[in-house]
Amino acid sequence: MVLNDKEIHSSYDLGVWINTPFFAQTIDKMFDASWEKMTPLNKMKL
């Protein structure tokens, strides 16, 4: 979401919907790169 939940009531939240293959592929690659660096929950010290 775009707005800060600490400053704006959640009923005013908004999102951005973009329907382009280039943007979708870029977000997909960013997600995959981040996912590979994440620590699995069962290996985290909680």
DRENPA-3360 file (N, C-alpha, C; in nm, 2 decimals, always signed):
BEGIN
1 = MVLNDKEI = +0.08/-0.12/+0.00/+0.00/+0.00/+0.00/+0.09/+0.13/+0.00 ~ +0.03/+0.23/-0.03/+0.10/+0.36/-0.05/+0.11/+0.45/+0.07 ~ +0.01/+0.44/+0.15/+0.01/+0.54/+0.26/+0.06/+0.47/+0.39 ~ +0.11/+0.56/+0.48/+0.16/+0.51/+0.61/+0.05/+0.49/+0.71 ~ +0.03/+0.36/+0.75/-0.08/+0.32/+0.84/-0.07/+0.39/+0.98 ~ +0.04/+0.44/+1.02/+0.05/+0.51/+1.15/+0.00/+0.65/+1.14 ~ -0.01/+0.71/+1.02/-0.05/+0.85/+1.00/-0.19/+0.86/+0.94 ~ -0.23/+0.76/+0.86/-0.35/+0.76/+0.79/-0.44/+0.64/+0.83;
9 = HSSYDLGV = -0.57/+0.67/+0.85/-0.66/+0.56/+0.89/-0.67/+0.46/+0.78 ~ -0.68/+0.33/+0.82/-0.67/+0.22/+0.72/-0.79/+0.23/+0.62 ~ -0.89/+0.29/+0.65/-1.01/+0.31/+0.55/-0.97/+0.40/+0.44 ~ -0.86/+0.47/+0.45/-0.81/+0.56/+0.34/-0.70/+0.50/+0.26 ~ -0.67/+0.37/+0.28/-0.56/+0.30/+0.21/-0.60/+0.30/+0.06 ~ -0.49/+0.30/-0.02/-0.51/+0.29/-0.16/-0.40/+0.20/-0.22 ~ -0.42/+0.15/-0.34/-0.33/+0.07/-0.41/-0.31/+0.12/-0.55 ~ -0.21/+0.07/-0.62/-0.19/+0.11/-0.76/-0.20/-0.02/-0.84;
17 = WINTPFFA = -0.29/-0.02/-0.94/-0.30/-0.13/-1.03/-0.24/-0.09/-1.17 ~ -0.14/-0.16/-1.21/-0.07/-0.14/-1.34/-0.08/-0.27/-1.42 ~ -0.12/-0.26/-1.54/-0.14/-0.38/-1.62/-0.04/-0.37/-1.74 ~ +0.09/-0.40/-1.71/+0.18/-0.40/-1.82/+0.28/-0.52/-1.80 ~ +0.30/-0.59/-1.90/+0.39/-0.71/-1.89/+0.53/-0.67/-1.84 ~ +0.59/-0.56/-1.88/+0.72/-0.52/-1.84/+0.73/-0.50/-1.69 ~ +0.63/-0.42/-1.64/+0.63/-0.40/-1.49/+0.61/-0.52/-1.41 ~ +0.52/-0.61/-1.46/+0.49/-0.74/-1.39/+0.61/-0.82/-1.39;
25 = QTIDKMFD = +0.69/-0.83/-1.50/+0.81/-0.91/-1.50/+0.91/-0.86/-1.41 ~ +0.92/-0.72/-1.40/+1.02/-0.66/-1.31/+0.99/-0.69/-1.17 ~ +0.86/-0.68/-1.13/+0.82/-0.71/-0.99/+0.85/-0.85/-0.96 ~ +0.82/-0.94/-1.06/+0.84/-1.09/-1.04/+0.99/-1.12/-1.01 ~ +1.08/-1.05/-1.09/+1.22/-1.07/-1.07/+1.27/-1.02/-0.93 ~ +1.21/-0.90/-0.89/+1.25/-0.84/-0.76/+1.20/-0.94/-0.65 ~ +1.08/-0.99/-0.66/+1.03/-1.08/-0.56/+1.12/-1.20/-0.55 ~ +1.15/-1.27/-0.66/+1.23/-1.39/-0.66/+1.37/-1.36/-0.60;
33 = ASWEKMTP = +1.43/-1.25/-0.63/+1.56/-1.21/-0.58/+1.55/-1.20/-0.43 ~ +1.45/-1.13/-0.38/+1.43/-1.11/-0.24/+1.40/-1.24/-0.17 ~ +1.32/-1.33/-0.23/+1.28/-1.46/-0.17/+1.40/-1.54/-0.15 ~ +1.49/-1.54/-0.24/+1.61/-1.63/-0.23/+1.70/-1.59/-0.11 ~ +1.69/-1.46/-0.07/+1.77/-1.41/+0.04/+1.71/-1.42/+0.18 ~ +1.58/-1.46/+0.18/+1.50/-1.46/+0.31/+1.54/-1.59/+0.38 ~ +1.53/-1.58/+0.52/+1.55/-1.69/+0.60/+1.42/-1.76/+0.63 ~ +1.42/-1.90/+0.61/+1.29/-1.97/+0.63/+1.25/-1.95/+0.78;
41 = LNKMKL = +1.12/-1.95/+0.80/+1.07/-1.92/+0.94/+1.12/-2.03/+1.03 ~ +1.12/-2.15/+0.99/+1.17/-2.26/+1.08/+1.31/-2.25/+1.12 ~ +1.39/-2.16/+1.06/+1.53/-2.14/+1.09/+1.56/-2.01/+1.16 ~ +1.45/-1.94/+1.18/+1.47/-1.81/+1.25/+1.47/-1.82/+1.40 ~ +1.54/-1.74/+1.47/+1.54/-1.74/+1.62/+1.43/-1.64/+1.66 ~ +1.32/-1.70/+1.71/+1.21/-1.61/+1.76/+1.21/-1.59/+1.90;
% end
